[in-house]
Amino acid sequence: MTLQETPPPPRPVIRQLDEAAINRIAAGEVVERPASAVKELVENALDAGARRIEVTIAAGGKRLIRIKDDGCGMTPDELPLALARHATSKIDGSDLLAIHSFGFRGEALASLGAVGRLVLTSRAHGHEAAAIRVEGGRLGPVTPAALERGTVVELRDLFHATPARLKFMRSDRAEGQALAEALRRLAMAEPHVAFSLRDATEGRDREIFRVDAETGDPVEALGRRLAAILGREFHDNALPVDGSREGLHLTGFAALPTYSRGAGVSQHVFVNGRPVTDRQLTGALRAAYMDFLSRDRFPAAALFVECDPHLVDVNVHPAKSEVRFRDPQAVRGLIVSTIRAALSGAGHRASTTVAQETLGMMRPGPAAERAGDAGGLIDEEDRPAGGGAPARVYQMDRPSMRAMQVARAGQAPGMGESSFGFETAPPAMPARLPGTETPSARVEPEAESGAEALPLGAARAQLHGNWIVAQTETGMVLVDQHAAHERLVYERLKRQMAETGVAAQALLVPEIVDLGAGAARLLEAAEELSTLGLSIESFGPGTVAVRETPAMLGRIDAGALLRDILDELEDLDASTALPARLDAILSRVACHGSVRSGRRMRAEEMNALLREMEATPGSGQCNHGRPTYVELQLSDIEKLFGRR
């Protein structure tokens, strides 16, 4: 019996796709949603030198997107070429790294014309205005048009040629919000350009967003633009940053730690003016605030990295939203060091929203909620899922009355209890707290009579064994003595560790950890890890031997620690796992070694604490990101009592 031979499967035929199919495929990569279309078209307007850009949408951009600019425009002969794929005026193709413009692929207009109904009208200086229509990839003739200057791009019925894509669109409201956010990010990058966004759905004409062109100094212009987009509170509580390293220049604004958010929605990063979403850059931003914020809080910042185009590759994604640096560690180090220098320069300063939140909580009813929201300490993400009153972000742990009494008895033996739970304190000569003797805490003798003129004023009373009340020339300051002293002790311990290094303890029996292919990547960072007290060496293919661990960590699971470090190295090309653990130990030591709640303090001790806070960077917040003091102006206090 002979087995019949199985026939081969049919052979697929290789064929060339037609131009319309190619454009629709390209559109799927470049234009994901209406926000992507607006981003591409506005970037074209900016590349054309526009100083005023007007955007009109309908149905969240799905029905209509119209973008009008006053840029250089195009001649009638250039209109058909502008709608051809890979036709661009931005580059000549000789050097794909020398990108000095937003666009360079020459795909946006062709892709949009392939999936929607597009009309392009333009007028260049010295030429007549002309228009061309394209629908589903089919070009119409060039016709005369009426236009004073610049270009108008009108895109209707986006994705009508690819109805399957429409099924993945979100609601008109959601698409409109994403579109507005894309425009705001571009407006941040170009403060000298005016932007407007209008909604023309169902015949209405509603202005959604508008910013006028800023003038003057670039830093001041950027500050005013960020205030208009991110809010006045961000501007009032943000620090200017400016640093350079190895051909990289970082500018922008970073908010104080006490002006934190419940999500990363207020983190904006730009590279050579281009808005990007890069995990390495946002990871560096988190690392810069690692010592000031808890894990569930996110910093707010708008950072601008400028560098030679050859040091960064923007051609790694069709949407140009991701970049790749030649030396990512240099960029990370620049962001971390520059922001930390700015935070150190802020000294004891805390955000003004802390006082606004305090005043809001003092007002009954809806006014308190409004003040809390305005203060920046309560985000929409912080509200309960079922609605109702927002959750307090900075909720201090309140011990029971019995615990407070025991703490008082143990820490202040022999001192009589006051019937009102507080003791007054006349102005006294500032002195140093035990355990915080540093030259920076020294107060000159003449400060005794003029202590109220100092930033944190002169101590006047202690409430309930935990709150120091100080009087300033313009109001009052309420200090959490435990949180403030905890931060001071923590900073002192960090300085000591930086000066003497991290003590390491040798393991009697080295711990062998199997990391597979990741062992080689971890061994590359062995020298850096050794400065933190973690000594590792190769122990065969894919295996690492741990010889020493940081002494202050005690007994640890070295394998789990190494895997955490390796995960961060592979994800962000840098790791903060070990420094974070060391800082956590120092923070715990500082917490136990600081002034406890319930301890009565003498006037000179309270004044010494205030002077130490003024001299210590970062003392405006505790180790967990909560504010250490609240400052209230006399005018605000008078308003609470209806005197203004």
Residue pairs with C-beta under 8 A, 6 or more apart in sequence:
17 25
19 85
19 137
20 114
20 136
20 137
20 138
22 85
23 85
23 110
23 111
23 113
23 114
23 115
23 137
24 114
24 115
24 137
24 161
24 162
26 85
26 107
26 110
26 111
26 114
26 318
27 111
27 112
27 114
27 115
27 162
28 162
28 165
29 318
29 319
30 36
30 40
30 105
30 107
30 108
30 111
30 318
30 319
31 37
31 40
31 108
31 111
31 112
31 115
31 158
32 319
33 61
33 169
33 170
33 175
33 178
34 57
34 60
34 61
34 62
34 65
34 158
34 175
34 178
34 179
35 61
35 175
35 178
35 179
35 181
35 182
36 182
36 319
37 61
37 65
37 112
37 155
37 158
38 55
38 57
38 61
38 65
38 67
38 179
38 182
38 183
39 182
39 186
39 319
40 103
40 108
40 112
41 65
41 67
41 108
41 112
41 153
41 155
42 53
42 55
42 67
42 183
42 186
43 102
43 103
43 108
43 186
44 102
44 103
44 108
44 109
44 153
45 53
45 67
45 69
45 71
45 151
46 53
46 102
46 186
46 190
46 193
47 71
47 90
47 101
47 102
47 103
48 69
48 71
48 72
48 73
48 150
48 151
49 71
49 72
50 69
50 70
50 71
50 150
50 193
51 70
51 192
51 193
51 194
51 213
52 69
52 70
52 193
52 194
52 213
53 67
53 68
53 69
53 193
53 194
53 195
53 196
54 67
54 68
54 69
54 196
54 198
55 65
55 66
55 67
55 183
55 195
55 196
55 197
55 198
56 64
56 65
56 66
56 67
56 68
56 197
56 198
56 199
56 200
57 63
57 64
57 65
57 66
57 176
57 179
57 197
57 198
57 199
57 200
57 201
58 64
58 199
58 200
58 201
58 202
59 172
59 201
60 169
60 171
60 172
60 173
60 174
60 175
60 176
60 179
61 158
61 175
61 176
61 179
62 157
62 158
62 159
62 166
62 169
62 172
62 175
63 156
63 157
63 158
63 201
64 154
64 155
64 156
64 200
65 153
65 154
65 155
65 156
65 158
66 152
66 153
66 154
66 155
67 152
67 153
68 150
68 151
68 152
69 150
69 151
69 152
70 149
70 150
71 150
71 151
72 124
72 125
72 150
73 122
73 123
73 124
73 125
73 127
73 149
73 150
73 151
74 82
74 122
74 124
74 151
75 124
75 127
75 130
76 127
76 128
76 130
76 142
78 124
79 120
79 122
79 130
79 131
79 132
79 142
80 132
80 139
80 142
81 87
82 109
82 120
83 109
83 110
83 113
83 118
83 120
83 132
83 134
83 139
84 106
84 110
85 106
85 107
85 110
86 105
86 106
86 107
87 106
87 110
88 103
88 104
88 105
88 106
90 99
90 101
90 103
90 104
90 106
91 98
91 99
91 101
91 104
96 315
97 309
97 310
97 313
97 315
98 309
98 310
99 272
99 309
99 314
99 315
100 309
102 273
102 274
102 320
104 315
105 318
105 320
107 318
109 118
109 120
109 153
112 118
112 155
112 158
113 134
113 135
113 137
113 139
114 136
114 137
114 161
115 158
115 159
115 160
115 161
115 162
115 165
116 135
116 155
116 156
116 157
116 158
116 159
116 160
116 161
117 133
117 134
117 135
117 136
117 155
117 156
117 157
117 160
118 133
118 134
118 135
118 153
118 154
118 155
118 156
119 131
119 132
119 133
119 152
119 153
119 154
120 131
120 132
120 133
120 134
120 151
120 152
120 153
121 129
121 130
121 131
121 145
121 147
121 151
121 152
121 153
121 154
122 129
122 130
122 131
122 147
122 150
122 151
122 152
123 129
123 130
123 145
123 147
123 148
123 149
123 150
123 151
125 149
128 144
129 144
129 145
129 146
129 147
130 142
130 143
130 144
130 145
131 142
131 143
131 144
131 145
132 139
132 140
132 141
132 142
132 143
133 139
133 140
134 140
136 160
136 161
137 161
159 165
159 166
159 169
160 166
169 175
170 178
172 201
176 199
176 208
179 197
180 197
180 208
180 209
183 195
183 197
183 209
184 209
184 229
185 268
185 275
186 195
186 275
187 193
187 195
187 211
187 225
187 229
188 222
188 225
188 226
188 229
188 268
188 270
188 275
188 302
189 270
189 273
189 274
189 275
189 304
190 273
191 213
191 214
191 218
191 221
191 222
191 224
191 225
192 213
192 214
192 215
192 221
193 213
194 211
194 212
194 213
195 209
195 210
195 211
196 207
196 209
196 210
196 211
197 207
197 208
197 209
197 210
198 205
198 206
198 207
198 208
199 205
199 206
199 208
211 225
211 228
211 229
214 220
214 221
214 222
214 224
214 225
215 221
219 240
219 251
222 251
222 252
222 253
222 302
222 304
223 235
223 240
223 253
224 235
226 234
226 235
226 238
226 253
226 302
227 234
227 235
230 266
230 300
230 302
231 376
233 259
233 352
233 353
233 374
233 375
233 376
234 253
234 255
234 259
234 266
234 300
234 376
235 253
236 352
237 255
237 256
237 258
237 259
237 351
237 352
237 353
237 376
238 253
238 254
238 255
238 256
238 259
238 300
238 301
238 302
239 253
239 254
239 255
239 256
239 342
239 343
239 345
239 346
240 251
240 252
240 253
240 342
241 250
241 251
241 252
241 253
241 254
241 303
241 338
241 339
241 342
242 250
242 251
242 338
243 249
243 250
243 334
243 337
243 338
243 341
244 250
244 334
245 330
245 333
245 334
245 337
246 327
246 330
246 334
247 307
247 308
247 311
248 305
248 306
248 307
248 311
248 330
248 331
248 334
249 305
249 306
249 307
250 303
250 304
250 305
250 306
250 334
250 335
250 338
251 303
251 304
251 306
252 270
252 301
252 302
252 303
252 304
253 301
253 302
254 285
254 288
254 299
254 300
254 301
254 303
254 339
254 342
254 343
255 266
255 299
255 300
255 301
255 351
256 343
256 346
256 349
256 350
256 351
256 620
257 289
257 292
257 293
257 299
257 343
257 618
257 620
257 621
257 625
258 350
258 351
258 353
258 354
258 377
258 620
258 621
258 625
258 626
258 627
259 300
259 351
259 353
259 376
259 377
260 293
260 297
260 298
260 299
260 300
260 625
261 297
261 298
261 299
261 300
261 376
261 379
261 381
262 296
262 297
262 298
262 379
262 380
262 381
262 382
262 393
263 298
263 379
263 381
264 282
264 298
265 298
266 298
266 299
266 300
266 301
267 282
267 285
267 298
267 299
267 300
267 301
268 275
268 301
268 302
268 303
269 275
269 276
269 277
269 278
269 281
269 282
269 285
269 303
269 305
270 276
270 302
270 303
270 304
270 305
271 278
271 281
271 305
271 307
271 312
271 314
271 323
272 305
272 306
272 307
272 309
272 312
272 314
273 304
273 306
274 314
274 320
274 323
275 321
276 321
276 322
276 323
277 321
277 322
278 322
278 323
279 571
279 572
280 325
280 328
280 331
280 332
280 572
280 573
280 574
281 303
281 305
281 331
281 332
281 335
283 332
283 571
283 572
283 574
284 331
284 332
284 335
284 336
284 572
284 574
285 299
285 301
285 303
285 335
285 339
286 298
286 299
287 332
287 336
287 574
287 576
288 299
288 335
288 336
288 339
288 340
288 343
289 299
289 339
289 343
290 576
290 579
290 580
290 583
291 340
291 583
291 618
292 343
292 618
292 621
292 625
293 299
293 625
294 624
294 625
297 393
297 625
301 339
303 335
305 331
305 334
305 335
310 326
311 325
311 326
311 327
312 323
312 324
312 325
312 326
313 323
313 324
313 325
313 326
314 320
314 323
316 322
316 323
316 324
325 331
328 573
329 573
329 574
332 572
332 573
332 574
343 617
343 618
344 617
344 618
345 617
346 617
346 618
346 620
347 614
347 615
347 616
347 617
347 619
347 620
348 455
348 456
348 613
348 614
348 616
348 617
348 618
348 619
348 620
348 629
349 620
350 620
350 621
350 627
350 628
350 629
350 630
350 631
351 376
351 620
351 627
353 374
353 375
353 376
353 377
354 375
354 377
354 394
354 627
354 630
354 631
355 630
355 631
355 632
355 633
355 636
356 371
356 374
356 375
356 376
357 371
357 372
357 375
357 377
357 378
357 394
358 630
358 632
359 371
359 632
359 636
359 639
359 640
360 367
360 368
360 369
360 370
360 371
360 372
360 374
360 375
361 368
361 371
361 372
362 368
362 640
363 371
363 640
369 389
369 390
372 378
372 390
373 390
377 393
377 394
378 390
378 391
378 392
378 393
382 390
382 391
382 393
383 390
383 391
384 390
384 391
394 626
394 627
396 480
396 483
396 626
399 407
399 597
399 598
403 598
404 464
404 465
404 597
404 598
405 598
406 598
407 465
407 596
407 597
407 598
407 599
408 415
408 417
408 465
408 598
408 599
408 600
411 596
411 598
411 599
411 600
412 465
412 599
412 600
415 600
421 463
421 464
421 465
422 461
422 462
422 463
422 464
423 461
423 462
423 600
424 460
424 461
425 459
425 460
425 461
425 462
425 602
425 603
425 606
426 603
427 448
427 449
427 451
427 458
427 459
427 460
427 603
427 607
428 448
428 602
428 603
428 604
428 607
429 443
429 445
429 448
429 604
429 607
430 443
430 447
430 448
430 451
430 604
430 607
430 608
430 610
430 611
431 604
431 605
431 607
431 608
432 438
432 441
432 442
432 608
432 612
433 441
433 485
433 488
433 595
433 605
433 608
433 609
433 612
435 489
435 593
436 485
436 488
436 489
436 492
436 608
436 612
438 492
438 612
438 615
440 612
440 615
440 616
441 608
441 611
441 612
441 615
443 607
443 608
443 611
447 454
447 611
451 457
451 458
451 607
452 458
452 471
452 472
452 473
453 472
453 473
454 472
454 610
454 611
454 614
455 472
455 614
456 470
456 472
456 477
456 479
456 610
456 611
456 613
456 614
456 629
457 470
457 471
457 472
457 473
457 476
457 477
457 610
458 470
458 471
458 472
458 607
458 610
459 468
459 469
459 470
459 603
459 606
459 607
459 609
459 610
460 469
460 470
460 471
461 468
461 469
462 468
462 469
462 481
462 600
462 601
462 606
463 469
465 597
465 598
465 599
465 600
466 480
466 481
466 482
466 597
466 598
467 478
467 479
467 480
467 481
468 478
468 479
468 481
468 601
468 606
468 609
468 610
469 476
469 477
469 478
469 479
470 476
470 477
470 478
470 479
470 606
470 610
471 477
472 631
474 633
474 634
475 631
475 632
475 633
475 634
475 636
475 637
476 631
476 632
476 637
477 610
477 629
477 630
477 631
477 632
478 629
478 630
478 631
478 632
479 609
479 610
479 613
479 628
479 629
480 622
480 627
480 628
480 629
481 595
481 597
481 599
481 601
481 606
481 609
482 594
482 595
482 596
482 597
483 622
483 626
483 628
484 609
484 613
484 619
484 622
484 628
484 629
485 594
485 595
485 609
486 587
486 590
486 591
486 594
486 622
486 623
487 590
487 616
487 618
487 619
487 621
487 622
487 623
487 628
488 594
488 609
488 612
488 613
488 616
488 619
489 589
489 590
489 593
489 594
490 586
490 587
490 590
490 623
491 616
491 617
491 618
491 619
493 586
493 589
493 590
494 583
494 586
497 582
497 586
501 531
501 533
502 531
502 532
502 533
502 550
502 551
502 552
502 582
503 533
503 550
503 551
503 552
504 533
504 534
504 535
504 548
504 549
504 550
504 551
505 548
505 549
505 550
505 551
506 547
506 548
507 546
507 547
507 548
507 549
510 539
510 545
510 546
510 547
511 545
511 546
511 558
511 559
512 539
512 543
512 544
512 545
512 546
513 543
513 544
513 545
513 546
513 558
513 559
513 562
513 563
514 542
514 543
515 522
515 542
515 543
515 544
515 562
515 563
515 566
516 542
517 542
518 566
518 570
519 538
519 541
519 542
519 543
519 544
521 566
521 569
521 570
522 536
522 544
522 562
522 565
522 566
522 569
523 536
523 537
523 538
523 544
525 565
525 569
525 575
526 535
526 536
526 537
529 535
529 536
529 565
529 578
532 550
532 578
532 579
532 582
533 548
533 549
533 550
533 551
533 582
534 546
534 548
534 549
534 550
534 561
534 578
535 546
535 547
535 548
535 549
536 544
536 545
536 546
536 547
536 562
537 544
537 545
537 547
538 544
538 545
539 545
544 562
546 558
546 562
549 556
549 558
550 578
550 581
550 582
552 582
552 585
552 586
553 581
553 582
553 585
561 577
561 578
561 581
564 575
564 577
565 575
565 577
565 578
566 575
568 574
568 575
568 576
568 577
569 575
587 623
590 623
591 623
595 601
595 609
601 609
612 619
613 619
613 628
613 629
619 628
620 627
620 628
620 629
621 627
621 628
622 628
635 644
638 644
